[in-house]
Amino acid sequence: MELPLVVGVDGSESSMRAVDWAADEAALRGVPLRLVYASLWERYEGAALADGLGRPPEQVIADDIVEAAAQRAHRRHADVKISTDVLPEEPAPALLREGNEAFALVLGSRGRSGLAELLLGSVSLAVAARAYCPVIVLRGSQDNRAGAGGHRRIVLAVGEEPDDPAAVRFAVAEARARGCAVEAVRAWRRPAREALGHPLSSRRAARLHEERATEVLEAVLSGAPPDVELRRRAVEGPARKVLLDASATADLLVVGARRHPGHSGLQLGRVAHAMLHHSACPVAVVPHRG
């Protein structure tokens, strides 16, 4: 069975941009598109109202939202297979369950209740931090085209535990579908005591750290296929700043996230968390089991 690309919609402009992006992605990947609206409207409207008046107002709104989203996606890519569903559940648990049978989940950065798009909404954060499939979060007012990005570059964040082939595979597949390059970025820093030493020894220490970072990049990309352009960049500085700077000229930022089976809390590293809140481009969180 071909797994669909699932989009969480709620009628907000952010979620509709996610529909546009996901429609492009589904067309690039050749996968079905599934549009899901989740809300506990039954709890708020009441079963008696539902029985007495037919469909309660909140369900009418939900049906209208997914229908509008489906029409929007169809106008964008008429050849993509589209399905819709309205689920009377809390959004985060519903989307997490949908992710168990999804190629990936796509979410806007803010929902209808969001006051600003500078920070990530609670539903998007909860899903990105727990899902067992890739989660793509569209940041703010970024370009809503998956396949026509102006930078032609996928940035792959390489962290302290670069033993995650899932993120590498995802980044390479995205680059292949879009016909662009993958740039693996590894941030490195010297301990403060080395930076305060003699200038000559300090430069030698810096070269050593940079060489180690470059070796990590080589190891991470060693098994990548030759049909995709691969770039390696070791940059001195805090990982958060290095990656945020890289996101300003990227079409997608890919970060890994370790998942521990049986752990119910947020499973998201500090760097990935910062990228979801502040990245200048869409962020793909790709889980792997730890």
ChimeraX commands (.cxc) that place a marker at each C-alpha (Angstrom):
marker #1 position 0.00,0.00,0.00 radius 0.5
marker #1 position 1.30,3.45,-0.93 radius 0.5
marker #1 position 1.53,5.59,2.19 radius 0.5
marker #1 position -0.01,9.07,1.88 radius 0.5
marker #1 position 1.37,12.47,2.74 radius 0.5
marker #1 position -0.90,13.71,5.54 radius 0.5
marker #1 position -1.66,17.40,6.11 radius 0.5
marker #1 position -3.27,18.81,9.23 radius 0.5
marker #1 position -5.74,21.54,8.24 radius 0.5
marker #1 position -7.82,23.90,10.38 radius 0.5
marker #1 position -8.74,26.73,8.02 radius 0.5
marker #1 position -5.89,29.02,9.08 radius 0.5
marker #1 position -3.73,30.66,6.43 radius 0.5
marker #1 position -0.76,28.76,7.83 radius 0.5
marker #1 position -2.47,25.41,7.28 radius 0.5
marker #1 position -3.56,26.38,3.77 radius 0.5
marker #1 position 0.03,27.20,2.89 radius 0.5
marker #1 position 0.86,23.75,4.22 radius 0.5
marker #1 position -1.73,22.31,1.81 radius 0.5
marker #1 position -0.02,24.07,-1.11 radius 0.5
marker #1 position 3.40,22.83,-0.06 radius 0.5
marker #1 position 2.15,19.30,0.54 radius 0.5
marker #1 position 0.40,19.17,-2.84 radius 0.5
marker #1 position 3.69,20.03,-4.52 radius 0.5
marker #1 position 5.50,17.46,-2.41 radius 0.5
marker #1 position 2.94,14.74,-3.19 radius 0.5
marker #1 position 3.30,15.49,-6.90 radius 0.5
marker #1 position 7.10,15.33,-6.65 radius 0.5
marker #1 position 7.08,12.09,-4.69 radius 0.5
marker #1 position 4.17,10.48,-6.54 radius 0.5
marker #1 position 2.22,9.73,-3.35 radius 0.5
marker #1 position -1.43,10.32,-2.35 radius 0.5
marker #1 position -2.42,13.39,-0.33 radius 0.5
marker #1 position -4.63,13.07,2.75 radius 0.5
marker #1 position -6.17,16.17,4.35 radius 0.5
marker #1 position -7.23,15.82,7.98 radius 0.5
marker #1 position -9.19,18.15,10.26 radius 0.5
marker #1 position -9.30,17.12,13.92 radius 0.5
marker #1 position -11.41,18.82,16.58 radius 0.5
marker #1 position -13.46,17.86,19.61 radius 0.5
marker #1 position -16.55,19.60,18.23 radius 0.5
marker #1 position -18.84,16.90,19.66 radius 0.5
marker #1 position -17.67,17.74,23.17 radius 0.5
marker #1 position -18.31,21.44,22.74 radius 0.5
marker #1 position -21.50,21.30,20.68 radius 0.5
marker #1 position -23.07,18.44,22.61 radius 0.5
marker #1 position -24.58,15.18,21.42 radius 0.5
marker #1 position -28.14,16.45,21.92 radius 0.5
marker #1 position -27.56,19.35,19.54 radius 0.5
marker #1 position -26.08,16.99,17.01 radius 0.5
marker #1 position -29.10,14.67,17.22 radius 0.5
marker #1 position -31.67,17.46,17.10 radius 0.5
marker #1 position -30.28,19.66,14.35 radius 0.5
marker #1 position -28.35,17.28,12.16 radius 0.5
marker #1 position -24.77,18.34,11.64 radius 0.5
marker #1 position -23.70,20.82,14.36 radius 0.5
marker #1 position -22.13,24.11,13.24 radius 0.5
marker #1 position -18.57,23.08,14.11 radius 0.5
marker #1 position -18.84,19.96,11.97 radius 0.5
marker #1 position -20.23,22.02,9.09 radius 0.5
marker #1 position -17.22,24.31,9.42 radius 0.5
marker #1 position -14.86,21.33,9.53 radius 0.5
marker #1 position -16.42,19.78,6.42 radius 0.5
marker #1 position -16.18,23.11,4.60 radius 0.5
marker #1 position -12.53,23.50,5.60 radius 0.5
marker #1 position -11.41,20.13,4.31 radius 0.5
marker #1 position -13.46,20.57,1.13 radius 0.5
marker #1 position -11.86,23.96,0.49 radius 0.5
marker #1 position -8.43,22.48,1.15 radius 0.5
marker #1 position -9.12,19.59,-1.23 radius 0.5
marker #1 position -10.24,21.96,-3.98 radius 0.5
marker #1 position -7.16,24.08,-3.44 radius 0.5
marker #1 position -4.85,21.07,-3.70 radius 0.5
marker #1 position -6.71,19.79,-6.78 radius 0.5
marker #1 position -6.36,23.13,-8.55 radius 0.5
marker #1 position -2.65,23.01,-7.83 radius 0.5
marker #1 position -2.09,19.39,-8.93 radius 0.5
marker #1 position -5.08,17.73,-10.57 radius 0.5
marker #1 position -3.20,14.44,-10.96 radius 0.5
marker #1 position -2.58,13.93,-7.23 radius 0.5
marker #1 position -4.94,11.50,-5.52 radius 0.5
marker #1 position -6.65,13.36,-2.64 radius 0.5
marker #1 position -8.67,12.07,0.30 radius 0.5
marker #1 position -10.14,13.95,3.28 radius 0.5
marker #1 position -11.34,13.16,6.79 radius 0.5
marker #1 position -12.86,15.00,9.75 radius 0.5
marker #1 position -11.94,13.45,13.09 radius 0.5
marker #1 position -13.78,14.31,16.36 radius 0.5
marker #1 position -10.55,14.16,18.38 radius 0.5
marker #1 position -7.87,16.36,19.86 radius 0.5
marker #1 position -5.60,17.44,16.97 radius 0.5
marker #1 position -2.22,16.28,18.30 radius 0.5
marker #1 position -3.20,12.66,19.18 radius 0.5
marker #1 position -5.19,12.35,15.95 radius 0.5
marker #1 position -2.29,13.50,13.81 radius 0.5
marker #1 position 0.16,11.28,15.66 radius 0.5
marker #1 position -2.04,8.29,14.95 radius 0.5
marker #1 position -2.37,9.34,11.30 radius 0.5
marker #1 position 1.41,9.48,11.14 radius 0.5
marker #1 position 1.63,5.76,11.89 radius 0.5
marker #1 position 0.28,5.12,8.39 radius 0.5
marker #1 position 1.81,8.09,6.58 radius 0.5
marker #1 position 4.81,8.77,4.40 radius 0.5
marker #1 position 5.13,12.06,6.29 radius 0.5
marker #1 position 3.07,14.71,8.10 radius 0.5
marker #1 position 2.95,18.35,6.95 radius 0.5
marker #1 position 1.85,21.10,9.32 radius 0.5
marker #1 position 1.63,24.86,9.39 radius 0.5
marker #1 position 3.58,26.71,12.03 radius 0.5
marker #1 position 0.48,28.19,13.67 radius 0.5
marker #1 position -3.19,27.27,13.93 radius 0.5
marker #1 position -6.32,29.40,14.13 radius 0.5
marker #1 position -5.58,30.27,17.75 radius 0.5
marker #1 position -2.06,31.53,17.04 radius 0.5
marker #1 position -1.35,35.19,17.82 radius 0.5
marker #1 position 1.82,35.35,15.73 radius 0.5
marker #1 position 3.89,33.18,13.44 radius 0.5
marker #1 position 7.21,33.85,15.08 radius 0.5
marker #1 position 6.90,30.84,17.39 radius 0.5
marker #1 position 5.63,27.36,16.79 radius 0.5
marker #1 position 2.08,26.36,17.74 radius 0.5
marker #1 position 1.57,23.74,20.46 radius 0.5
marker #1 position 0.02,21.13,18.12 radius 0.5
marker #1 position 2.84,21.35,15.58 radius 0.5
marker #1 position 5.45,21.13,18.33 radius 0.5
marker #1 position 3.78,18.14,20.02 radius 0.5
marker #1 position 3.50,16.25,16.72 radius 0.5
marker #1 position 7.05,17.06,15.59 radius 0.5
marker #1 position 8.41,15.93,18.95 radius 0.5
marker #1 position 6.59,12.58,19.08 radius 0.5
marker #1 position 5.76,11.30,15.58 radius 0.5
marker #1 position 7.41,8.18,14.22 radius 0.5
marker #1 position 7.27,9.44,10.65 radius 0.5
marker #1 position 8.94,12.55,9.19 radius 0.5
marker #1 position 7.19,15.81,10.11 radius 0.5
marker #1 position 7.56,18.89,7.92 radius 0.5
marker #1 position 6.65,22.20,9.55 radius 0.5
marker #1 position 6.28,25.25,7.34 radius 0.5
marker #1 position 7.85,28.19,9.02 radius 0.5
marker #1 position 6.02,31.54,9.00 radius 0.5
marker #1 position 5.41,33.13,5.62 radius 0.5
marker #1 position 7.95,31.04,3.74 radius 0.5
marker #1 position 7.45,30.27,0.06 radius 0.5
marker #1 position 4.75,27.60,-0.12 radius 0.5
marker #1 position 6.24,25.73,-3.07 radius 0.5
marker #1 position 8.05,22.50,-2.32 radius 0.5
marker #1 position 9.54,21.97,-5.76 radius 0.5
marker #1 position 10.35,25.47,-6.94 radius 0.5
marker #1 position 12.55,26.84,-4.17 radius 0.5
marker #1 position 14.86,29.63,-5.22 radius 0.5
marker #1 position 17.93,28.39,-3.35 radius 0.5
marker #1 position 18.06,24.86,-4.81 radius 0.5
marker #1 position 19.62,23.56,-1.62 radius 0.5
marker #1 position 18.56,21.12,1.09 radius 0.5
marker #1 position 20.45,21.63,4.34 radius 0.5
marker #1 position 21.11,18.52,6.43 radius 0.5
marker #1 position 21.98,19.20,10.07 radius 0.5
marker #1 position 24.72,16.87,11.32 radius 0.5
marker #1 position 24.85,16.80,15.10 radius 0.5
marker #1 position 26.74,15.18,17.94 radius 0.5
marker #1 position 25.35,11.73,17.17 radius 0.5
marker #1 position 25.76,11.44,13.39 radius 0.5
marker #1 position 24.64,7.80,13.24 radius 0.5
marker #1 position 21.23,8.59,11.75 radius 0.5
marker #1 position 20.83,7.25,8.22 radius 0.5
marker #1 position 17.10,8.12,8.17 radius 0.5
marker #1 position 17.72,11.88,8.02 radius 0.5
marker #1 position 20.38,11.41,5.34 radius 0.5
marker #1 position 18.08,9.23,3.23 radius 0.5
marker #1 position 15.25,11.74,3.58 radius 0.5
marker #1 position 17.45,14.70,2.59 radius 0.5
marker #1 position 18.87,12.84,-0.40 radius 0.5
marker #1 position 15.41,11.75,-1.58 radius 0.5
marker #1 position 14.15,15.34,-1.31 radius 0.5
marker #1 position 17.12,16.63,-3.28 radius 0.5
marker #1 position 16.65,13.98,-5.96 radius 0.5
marker #1 position 12.94,14.80,-6.33 radius 0.5
marker #1 position 13.67,18.52,-6.60 radius 0.5
marker #1 position 16.82,18.26,-8.67 radius 0.5
marker #1 position 18.93,20.19,-6.18 radius 0.5
marker #1 position 21.93,19.69,-3.88 radius 0.5
marker #1 position 22.27,18.45,-0.30 radius 0.5
marker #1 position 24.55,20.50,1.94 radius 0.5
marker #1 position 25.50,18.69,5.13 radius 0.5
marker #1 position 26.39,21.21,7.83 radius 0.5
marker #1 position 28.34,20.41,10.97 radius 0.5
marker #1 position 28.96,23.09,13.60 radius 0.5
marker #1 position 32.08,22.89,15.74 radius 0.5
marker #1 position 33.46,24.90,18.65 radius 0.5
marker #1 position 36.72,25.17,20.54 radius 0.5
marker #1 position 36.66,24.98,24.32 radius 0.5
marker #1 position 37.18,28.40,25.88 radius 0.5
marker #1 position 40.56,27.41,27.34 radius 0.5
marker #1 position 41.89,26.65,23.86 radius 0.5
marker #1 position 40.69,29.95,22.43 radius 0.5
marker #1 position 42.48,31.85,25.22 radius 0.5
marker #1 position 45.82,30.15,24.70 radius 0.5
marker #1 position 48.80,31.13,22.56 radius 0.5
marker #1 position 47.66,32.25,19.06 radius 0.5
marker #1 position 49.70,29.56,17.31 radius 0.5
marker #1 position 48.44,26.72,19.50 radius 0.5
marker #1 position 44.94,28.15,19.29 radius 0.5
marker #1 position 45.01,28.02,15.48 radius 0.5
marker #1 position 46.31,24.44,15.58 radius 0.5
marker #1 position 43.51,23.44,17.95 radius 0.5
marker #1 position 40.96,25.11,15.67 radius 0.5
marker #1 position 42.27,23.19,12.66 radius 0.5
marker #1 position 42.03,19.95,14.64 radius 0.5
marker #1 position 38.38,20.58,15.56 radius 0.5
marker #1 position 37.54,21.55,11.99 radius 0.5
marker #1 position 39.23,18.41,10.65 radius 0.5
marker #1 position 37.24,16.26,13.05 radius 0.5
marker #1 position 34.02,17.94,11.95 radius 0.5
marker #1 position 34.95,17.33,8.31 radius 0.5
marker #1 position 35.64,13.67,9.07 radius 0.5
marker #1 position 32.18,13.36,10.62 radius 0.5
marker #1 position 30.63,14.87,7.49 radius 0.5
marker #1 position 32.53,12.45,5.27 radius 0.5
marker #1 position 31.36,9.51,7.37 radius 0.5
marker #1 position 27.73,10.66,7.33 radius 0.5
marker #1 position 27.65,11.01,3.55 radius 0.5
marker #1 position 29.82,8.01,2.73 radius 0.5
marker #1 position 26.86,5.82,1.78 radius 0.5
marker #1 position 24.90,8.47,-0.12 radius 0.5
marker #1 position 24.14,7.69,-3.79 radius 0.5
marker #1 position 26.24,9.39,-6.48 radius 0.5
marker #1 position 23.28,10.81,-8.44 radius 0.5
marker #1 position 22.76,13.70,-6.00 radius 0.5
marker #1 position 25.17,16.61,-5.56 radius 0.5
marker #1 position 26.59,16.48,-2.03 radius 0.5
marker #1 position 28.30,19.36,-0.28 radius 0.5
marker #1 position 30.04,19.35,3.09 radius 0.5
marker #1 position 30.46,22.40,5.29 radius 0.5
marker #1 position 32.10,22.52,8.71 radius 0.5
marker #1 position 31.40,25.86,10.42 radius 0.5
marker #1 position 32.76,27.23,13.68 radius 0.5
marker #1 position 30.05,28.44,16.03 radius 0.5
marker #1 position 27.06,27.35,18.12 radius 0.5
marker #1 position 24.97,24.79,16.24 radius 0.5
marker #1 position 21.80,26.83,16.72 radius 0.5
marker #1 position 23.27,29.95,15.10 radius 0.5
marker #1 position 25.07,28.06,12.34 radius 0.5
marker #1 position 21.91,26.25,11.27 radius 0.5
marker #1 position 19.66,29.30,11.55 radius 0.5
marker #1 position 22.09,31.17,9.29 radius 0.5
marker #1 position 22.07,28.23,6.85 radius 0.5
marker #1 position 18.26,28.14,6.81 radius 0.5
marker #1 position 18.16,31.67,5.36 radius 0.5
marker #1 position 19.43,30.32,2.03 radius 0.5
marker #1 position 17.85,26.86,2.02 radius 0.5
marker #1 position 14.62,25.43,0.65 radius 0.5
marker #1 position 14.37,22.84,3.44 radius 0.5
marker #1 position 16.25,22.12,6.65 radius 0.5
marker #1 position 16.43,18.44,7.67 radius 0.5
marker #1 position 17.15,17.52,11.30 radius 0.5
marker #1 position 17.16,14.12,12.99 radius 0.5
marker #1 position 15.31,13.30,16.21 radius 0.5
marker #1 position 15.96,10.23,18.33 radius 0.5
marker #1 position 12.86,8.33,19.45 radius 0.5
marker #1 position 12.90,6.12,22.54 radius 0.5
marker #1 position 10.10,3.50,22.45 radius 0.5
marker #1 position 7.85,3.72,25.49 radius 0.5
marker #1 position 8.79,7.34,26.22 radius 0.5
marker #1 position 5.68,9.54,26.14 radius 0.5
marker #1 position 7.27,12.97,26.58 radius 0.5
marker #1 position 8.67,15.37,24.01 radius 0.5
marker #1 position 11.54,13.71,22.17 radius 0.5
marker #1 position 13.29,16.59,20.50 radius 0.5
marker #1 position 16.81,17.89,20.93 radius 0.5
marker #1 position 17.54,21.50,21.79 radius 0.5
marker #1 position 18.82,22.32,18.31 radius 0.5
marker #1 position 15.82,20.77,16.54 radius 0.5
marker #1 position 13.51,22.58,18.96 radius 0.5
marker #1 position 15.19,25.90,18.14 radius 0.5
marker #1 position 14.95,25.25,14.40 radius 0.5
marker #1 position 11.22,24.57,14.61 radius 0.5
marker #1 position 10.71,27.88,16.39 radius 0.5
marker #1 position 13.05,30.12,14.42 radius 0.5
marker #1 position 14.12,28.60,11.09 radius 0.5
marker #1 position 13.85,30.81,8.01 radius 0.5
marker #1 position 12.75,27.85,5.86 radius 0.5
marker #1 position 10.54,24.75,6.28 radius 0.5
marker #1 position 11.93,22.18,8.73 radius 0.5
marker #1 position 11.73,18.40,8.32 radius 0.5
marker #1 position 12.13,16.45,11.57 radius 0.5
marker #1 position 13.10,12.88,10.70 radius 0.5
marker #1 position 12.89,10.38,13.58 radius 0.5
marker #1 position 15.10,7.42,14.22 radius 0.5
marker #1 position 14.93,4.89,17.01 radius 0.5
marker #1 position 17.48,5.19,19.77 radius 0.5
marker link #1:1,2 radius 0.2
marker link #1:2,3 radius 0.2
marker link #1:3,4 radius 0.2
marker link #1:4,5 radius 0.2
marker link #1:5,6 radius 0.2
marker link #1:6,7 radius 0.2
marker link #1:7,8 radius 0.2
marker link #1:8,9 radius 0.2
marker link #1:9,10 radius 0.2
marker link #1:10,11 radius 0.2
marker link #1:11,12 radius 0.2
marker link #1:12,13 radius 0.2
marker link #1:13,14 radius 0.2
marker link #1:14,15 radius 0.2
marker link #1:15,16 radius 0.2
marker link #1:16,17 radius 0.2
marker link #1:17,18 radius 0.2
marker link #1:18,19 radius 0.2
marker link #1:19,20 radius 0.2
marker link #1:20,21 radius 0.2
marker link #1:21,22 radius 0.2
marker link #1:22,23 radius 0.2
marker link #1:23,24 radius 0.2
marker link #1:24,25 radius 0.2
marker link #1:25,26 radius 0.2
marker link #1:26,27 radius 0.2
marker link #1:27,28 radius 0.2
marker link #1:28,29 radius 0.2
marker link #1:29,30 radius 0.2
marker link #1:30,31 radius 0.2
marker link #1:31,32 radius 0.2
marker link #1:32,33 radius 0.2
marker link #1:33,34 radius 0.2
marker link #1:34,35 radius 0.2
marker link #1:35,36 radius 0.2
marker link #1:36,37 radius 0.2
marker link #1:37,38 radius 0.2
marker link #1:38,39 radius 0.2
marker link #1:39,40 radius 0.2
marker link #1:40,41 radius 0.2
marker link #1:41,42 radius 0.2
marker link #1:42,43 radius 0.2
marker link #1:43,44 radius 0.2
marker link #1:44,45 radius 0.2
marker link #1:45,46 radius 0.2
marker link #1:46,47 radius 0.2
marker link #1:47,48 radius 0.2
marker link #1:48,49 radius 0.2
marker link #1:49,50 radius 0.2
marker link #1:50,51 radius 0.2
marker link #1:51,52 radius 0.2
marker link #1:52,53 radius 0.2
marker link #1:53,54 radius 0.2
marker link #1:54,55 radius 0.2
marker link #1:55,56 radius 0.2
marker link #1:56,57 radius 0.2
marker link #1:57,58 radius 0.2
marker link #1:58,59 radius 0.2
marker link #1:59,60 radius 0.2
marker link #1:60,61 radius 0.2
marker link #1:61,62 radius 0.2
marker link #1:62,63 radius 0.2
marker link #1:63,64 radius 0.2
marker link #1:64,65 radius 0.2
marker link #1:65,66 radius 0.2
marker link #1:66,67 radius 0.2
marker link #1:67,68 radius 0.2
marker link #1:68,69 radius 0.2
marker link #1:69,70 radius 0.2
marker link #1:70,71 radius 0.2
marker link #1:71,72 radius 0.2
marker link #1:72,73 radius 0.2
marker link #1:73,74 radius 0.2
marker link #1:74,75 radius 0.2
marker link #1:75,76 radius 0.2
marker link #1:76,77 radius 0.2
marker link #1:77,78 radius 0.2
marker link #1:78,79 radius 0.2
marker link #1:79,80 radius 0.2
marker link #1:80,81 radius 0.2
marker link #1:81,82 radius 0.2
marker link #1:82,83 radius 0.2
marker link #1:83,84 radius 0.2
marker link #1:84,85 radius 0.2
marker link #1:85,86 radius 0.2
marker link #1:86,87 radius 0.2
marker link #1:87,88 radius 0.2
marker link #1:88,89 radius 0.2
marker link #1:89,90 radius 0.2
marker link #1:90,91 radius 0.2
marker link #1:91,92 radius 0.2
marker link #1:92,93 radius 0.2
marker link #1:93,94 radius 0.2
marker link #1:94,95 radius 0.2
marker link #1:95,96 radius 0.2
marker link #1:96,97 radius 0.2
marker link #1:97,98 radius 0.2
marker link #1:98,99 radius 0.2
marker link #1:99,100 radius 0.2
marker link #1:100,101 radius 0.2
marker link #1:101,102 radius 0.2
marker link #1:102,103 radius 0.2
marker link #1:103,104 radius 0.2
marker link #1:104,105 radius 0.2
marker link #1:105,106 radius 0.2
marker link #1:106,107 radius 0.2
marker link #1:107,108 radius 0.2
marker link #1:108,109 radius 0.2
marker link #1:109,110 radius 0.2
marker link #1:110,111 radius 0.2
marker link #1:111,112 radius 0.2
marker link #1:112,113 radius 0.2
marker link #1:113,114 radius 0.2
marker link #1:114,115 radius 0.2
marker link #1:115,116 radius 0.2
marker link #1:116,117 radius 0.2
marker link #1:117,118 radius 0.2
marker link #1:118,119 radius 0.2
marker link #1:119,120 radius 0.2
marker link #1:120,121 radius 0.2
marker link #1:121,122 radius 0.2
marker link #1:122,123 radius 0.2
marker link #1:123,124 radius 0.2
marker link #1:124,125 radius 0.2
marker link #1:125,126 radius 0.2
marker link #1:126,127 radius 0.2
marker link #1:127,128 radius 0.2
marker link #1:128,129 radius 0.2
marker link #1:129,130 radius 0.2
marker link #1:130,131 radius 0.2
marker link #1:131,132 radius 0.2
marker link #1:132,133 radius 0.2
marker link #1:133,134 radius 0.2
marker link #1:134,135 radius 0.2
marker link #1:135,136 radius 0.2
marker link #1:136,137 radius 0.2
marker link #1:137,138 radius 0.2
marker link #1:138,139 radius 0.2
marker link #1:139,140 radius 0.2
marker link #1:140,141 radius 0.2
marker link #1:141,142 radius 0.2
marker link #1:142,143 radius 0.2
marker link #1:143,144 radius 0.2
marker link #1:144,145 radius 0.2
marker link #1:145,146 radius 0.2
marker link #1:146,147 radius 0.2
marker link #1:147,148 radius 0.2
marker link #1:148,149 radius 0.2
marker link #1:149,150 radius 0.2
marker link #1:150,151 radius 0.2
marker link #1:151,152 radius 0.2
marker link #1:152,153 radius 0.2
marker link #1:153,154 radius 0.2
marker link #1:154,155 radius 0.2
marker link #1:155,156 radius 0.2
marker link #1:156,157 radius 0.2
marker link #1:157,158 radius 0.2
marker link #1:158,159 radius 0.2
marker link #1:159,160 radius 0.2
marker link #1:160,161 radius 0.2
marker link #1:161,162 radius 0.2
marker link #1:162,163 radius 0.2
marker link #1:163,164 radius 0.2
marker link #1:164,165 radius 0.2
marker link #1:165,166 radius 0.2
marker link #1:166,167 radius 0.2
marker link #1:167,168 radius 0.2
marker link #1:168,169 radius 0.2
marker link #1:169,170 radius 0.2
marker link #1:170,171 radius 0.2
marker link #1:171,172 radius 0.2
marker link #1:172,173 radius 0.2
marker link #1:173,174 radius 0.2
marker link #1:174,175 radius 0.2
marker link #1:175,176 radius 0.2
marker link #1:176,177 radius 0.2
marker link #1:177,178 radius 0.2
marker link #1:178,179 radius 0.2
marker link #1:179,180 radius 0.2
marker link #1:180,181 radius 0.2
marker link #1:181,182 radius 0.2
marker link #1:182,183 radius 0.2
marker link #1:183,184 radius 0.2
marker link #1:184,185 radius 0.2
marker link #1:185,186 radius 0.2
marker link #1:186,187 radius 0.2
marker link #1:187,188 radius 0.2
marker link #1:188,189 radius 0.2
marker link #1:189,190 radius 0.2
marker link #1:190,191 radius 0.2
marker link #1:191,192 radius 0.2
marker link #1:192,193 radius 0.2
marker link #1:193,194 radius 0.2
marker link #1:194,195 radius 0.2
marker link #1:195,196 radius 0.2
marker link #1:196,197 radius 0.2
marker link #1:197,198 radius 0.2
marker link #1:198,199 radius 0.2
marker link #1:199,200 radius 0.2
marker link #1:200,201 radius 0.2
marker link #1:201,202 radius 0.2
marker link #1:202,203 radius 0.2
marker link #1:203,204 radius 0.2
marker link #1:204,205 radius 0.2
marker link #1:205,206 radius 0.2
marker link #1:206,207 radius 0.2
marker link #1:207,208 radius 0.2
marker link #1:208,209 radius 0.2
marker link #1:209,210 radius 0.2
marker link #1:210,211 radius 0.2
marker link #1:211,212 radius 0.2
marker link #1:212,213 radius 0.2
marker link #1:213,214 radius 0.2
marker link #1:214,215 radius 0.2
marker link #1:215,216 radius 0.2
marker link #1:216,217 radius 0.2
marker link #1:217,218 radius 0.2
marker link #1:218,219 radius 0.2
marker link #1:219,220 radius 0.2
marker link #1:220,221 radius 0.2
marker link #1:221,222 radius 0.2
marker link #1:222,223 radius 0.2
marker link #1:223,224 radius 0.2
marker link #1:224,225 radius 0.2
marker link #1:225,226 radius 0.2
marker link #1:226,227 radius 0.2
marker link #1:227,228 radius 0.2
marker link #1:228,229 radius 0.2
marker link #1:229,230 radius 0.2
marker link #1:230,231 radius 0.2
marker link #1:231,232 radius 0.2
marker link #1:232,233 radius 0.2
marker link #1:233,234 radius 0.2
marker link #1:234,235 radius 0.2
marker link #1:235,236 radius 0.2
marker link #1:236,237 radius 0.2
marker link #1:237,238 radius 0.2
marker link #1:238,239 radius 0.2
marker link #1:239,240 radius 0.2
marker link #1:240,241 radius 0.2
marker link #1:241,242 radius 0.2
marker link #1:242,243 radius 0.2
marker link #1:243,244 radius 0.2
marker link #1:244,245 radius 0.2
marker link #1:245,246 radius 0.2
marker link #1:246,247 radius 0.2
marker link #1:247,248 radius 0.2
marker link #1:248,249 radius 0.2
marker link #1:249,250 radius 0.2
marker link #1:250,251 radius 0.2
marker link #1:251,252 radius 0.2
marker link #1:252,253 radius 0.2
marker link #1:253,254 radius 0.2
marker link #1:254,255 radius 0.2
marker link #1:255,256 radius 0.2
marker link #1:256,257 radius 0.2
marker link #1:257,258 radius 0.2
marker link #1:258,259 radius 0.2
marker link #1:259,260 radius 0.2
marker link #1:260,261 radius 0.2
marker link #1:261,262 radius 0.2
marker link #1:262,263 radius 0.2
marker link #1:263,264 radius 0.2
marker link #1:264,265 radius 0.2
marker link #1:265,266 radius 0.2
marker link #1:266,267 radius 0.2
marker link #1:267,268 radius 0.2
marker link #1:268,269 radius 0.2
marker link #1:269,270 radius 0.2
marker link #1:270,271 radius 0.2
marker link #1:271,272 radius 0.2
marker link #1:272,273 radius 0.2
marker link #1:273,274 radius 0.2
marker link #1:274,275 radius 0.2
marker link #1:275,276 radius 0.2
marker link #1:276,277 radius 0.2
marker link #1:277,278 radius 0.2
marker link #1:278,279 radius 0.2
marker link #1:279,280 radius 0.2
marker link #1:280,281 radius 0.2
marker link #1:281,282 radius 0.2
marker link #1:282,283 radius 0.2
marker link #1:283,284 radius 0.2
marker link #1:284,285 radius 0.2
marker link #1:285,286 radius 0.2
marker link #1:286,287 radius 0.2
marker link #1:287,288 radius 0.2
marker link #1:288,289 radius 0.2
marker link #1:289,290 radius 0.2
view
